[in-house]
């Protein structure tokens, strides 16, 4: 179960806003996390709490296909991202690293920054704890759910190959 505070973002949040290109030469995820969403909200890193959830409007993760964007969100402690639509490359990059994402039409209008959210990753049930409104996320295809359950593609491959 995922439960945390809500960070509401708008539509078309591109990968350049998630992590600016000037930081893409950094390879340490913990170091990258210090700059997550810096150009959108310079105070995000100072006020965000690990375990919080981003609720955004359409087309989250658009722009360049930099794999470092979802990695940076995960390293910063973002527990999940909920949005009506995701850019497809960003969507798959999230699956590959095990960052939970949930697609729900028109979800952004029902959340405000600071509200509380709970998500059951197994069922896709998303609840605005503050208002009591519940939503149902679109399910992952079965093979993607197995990757998410394993914590990402590398972990899944390790399981399939009999490793640790």
N, C-alpha and C positions, 0 to 999 in steps of 0.2 A: 504494500500500500504506500502511496506517495501522498504526503500532506505537507503543505507549506503556504507561504504567503504568495500573493499574486503580484506579478510585475506586468502591467498592461503596456503593450507596444502597438504601434499602428500597422498599417499595411505596407507591403513592399520593403520590409526590413532586409536589406541586402547583406551579402557576406562582408562587404567593405565596412558596413556599420557594426557588424558583429565583432570583427577584428580587422583593424585598419591594415592596409598593405605594408605600412612602414614597420610592422611587427612580424611580418610573415617569415623573416629570417631567423626567428627564435624557434628553437626546436623543443625546448622544455615546456610541456603543457602547463606546469605550475607558474612559470614565468609569463606565459601567454595570458593566463587567467587574470593577471594584474591589469590587463588592458581591454578586457571584454566590454563591448558596447561603449567604449570611451568617447567616441565621436558623436554618439547619440545622447548619452547622459554621462558627463564626466564624474558624477557622484555615484554611478551604479555600483562600482566595486566597493565603495566605502559603505553603502547602505544595504546592499544585497546580502541575504543570509543563505549560506549553503542549504539546499533543500527547497528553496523557493522555486516557483514555477512561472514561466513566461506564458502569458496569454496574449496572442497577437491577432491581427487581422490578416486578410488574404496575402498570399504569395511570400510567406516567410522564407528567408534564405535564398532569395533570388540574387542575380548578379553573377559574379565569377564563381567558378566551380571549386574554389579553394576548400580542400578537405579540412584545413585547420579551423574553419569557422565552427562546426559542431564540436570539434575536439576542444576548442577554447571554452565553449559553453559548458561542456561536461566537466572540464578541469576547474572551472569557476564554482562548480557545485550546483548548477542548474539541474533540478531533478527531472524536469520534463518541459516540453514546449507543446502548447495547445493552440491550434490555429485552424481556420477553415481550409486553407490550402498551403502547401509547401512547394517550393521549387523542387523539381524532381531529383536533380543531382544532390541537392542538400538533403532531401528526404532519404535517399539511399545512403549517403554518407553518415547520417544519424543512425540508421540501422547497422551499418558496418562497425560503428564504434559503440553501439549499445546505448545511445541517448534516446530515451523514450519520447516519442512524438505522437500526438493524437489529432486527427482531423475531425472537426465538427463544424458544420455549416453555421454561419452567423454567431459563433460563440463569443466573439469579442464584445458584442453589445451587452452581454450579461455578466461581465466582470469589470471590476475597477481595481486599481492599484491598492494594495493593502488588504484586500479581502482574503479570506482563507479558502483554499481549494483542496480537495482530496481526489485521488485518482486510483482506481483499481486497474493496474496494468493487465491483469488476466482477463477482465471482462470488458475493459474500455469504458467503464462507468466513471464519469467525471461529475463531481458535485461542487457547486459553489456553497461552501459551508456557511458563509455569511448570510446568504439569501435562501438557502435550501433548495435551489433549482438544480436539477440533475439533467445530464446530457449523456448521450451514447455516442462514443467515438466509432468511426469506421474501423472494422477489424483489419489487422494485418493478414496477408496471405499466410497460410500455415508455415511455409518454409521461412518466412521472415520472422514470424513469432518465435520459432526455434532459435534463430540467430539472436533475437532480443533477449530471450530467456537465458541464453548462454552468456550474455554480456557483450555481445558484438561478434563480428565475423571471425576474428583471430581466435577468440575463445571457442567459438562453435567449431571451427576447423580443427582445433586441438582436441576437442571432445570426439569428433568424428574419426580422427586419426589415432585415438586411444591414448593421447597425451594428457598432460595436466592442465 
